[in-house]
Amino acid sequence: MIPRVRFAPSPTGYLHVGGARTALFNWLYARRAGGVFVLRIEDTDAERSSDAMVEGILDGLRWLGLAWDEGPKIGGEHGPYFQSQRFDRHRDVAARLVAERLAYYCYCTPEELSAKRAAAEQTTGGWKYDRTCCALTDREIASREEARMARAIRFRVPEGTTRFDDLVHGPIEFDHANIEDFVILRSDGLPTYQLSVVSDDVDMKITHVVRGDDHISNTPKQILIYRAMGAALPQFAHVPLILGPDKKRLSKRHGATSVMEYARGGYLPEAMTNFLALLGWSPGGDRELLTRDELVAAFALEGISGGNAVFNPEKLDWFNQQHLMRLAPDELALRVKPSFEAAGQWRDEFLGDRRAWFFSVLDLFRPRAKRLDDFAAQSRFFFVDTLEYDAAAVEKHLRATDMDEHLVALDAAFASLDTFDPVSIEAALRSVADARGVKAGSLIHAMRVAVTGKTVSPGLFDVLSLLGRARVRQRLAEARRVGATSAS
């Protein structure tokens, strides 16, 4: 049998990190096993669901590269793939279970149930439905139906236990004594989650249900519905939850949780999938950096840990930096283009006549950049005509004793070079330092402030070479003016 897995998000919010990790595990399993990855939108909460949220979820999956085989926008033979469009099917299943006496009508009002619950909590401390309506005779039911009394449908939980072998946690067993006759169809005619998810998974022929640990308690109820429907059980794999650094469940207080926030924040989808895959799963050994193809080749549900995973933003930054280092020059240029455009620094010639120069500039910042936006921000001094000088740096380095004369000497030495390359530039600077009896370091610091406006940059001699002799001489002249103005 070809494995069929599904990711079934609720569009009451955008695709968050936890959902993205669940989608990724399903996608990896389907690709590894040659199976089918189904996307189903569980939009049963009409008040909180929206088309914008649906599009946000689809955008997040697309950005991560998790293409679905069946689902919204592409269809499939098991549609529709929006749960709200499948209510009639859910109601039919509920009606069939009632007809087979595996479920029953419940006419208890919310007020009656609340009163019973409150009374029980004051005495025994706990309450579950007392099966009042399960004991109704056929005549009593017919009378209530004739009076059109509002009623829900409850599943009749049999005595005994439900046991299943979880592919992550191993054998799990639930005593039915702890499970009340749960509602599968509300009095307003809307199906509950327990009924809808099983009905849809059966219709869509889902063979493996891979989802978060928070669904373990739902599983025995759903298994009971599978069996009542006479359907084959899927295999279940419940994956660990993702916690924040404070070991509490990941939430907005831990920072960006929407996947598209990370996309807008300069992260690579390759880095995000690599990072998410290792939150609760291990490929074995000490490997960490894996491409998408390597993740697919290595993935197995057995590699998922039973313990909760911790979302470490610093680790994500490390993954992003490592994947930035792996990008081919052309690909990196395309990825950083939007941030250069936003900064007003982009020129089409950077992918044309000046591509070699532009690629060299980007290579200077690869070891320093953690996110895509860092390239435009850190390399700004290459692309502007007027620098913004750090005031403290000017005071410390450009106003040092005799620095104006030293800069004049450096300007003359640079002007006389046959080639303006890093080796020649460094030799010239050190020669000037020796001739003027100063430390080369003091000239290096001053030159860095003169051409970048700051005290920190990639290797100075590479920076000077890429800026070019003419621009370096212009900036030396401006630096001398700025230093003199500060001194006065």
Summary of the structure (lengths in Angstrom):
residues: 488
radius of gyration: 32.5
end to end distance: 83.3
largest distance: 112.3
contacts: 1478
relative contact order: 0.08
helix: 54%
strand: 11%
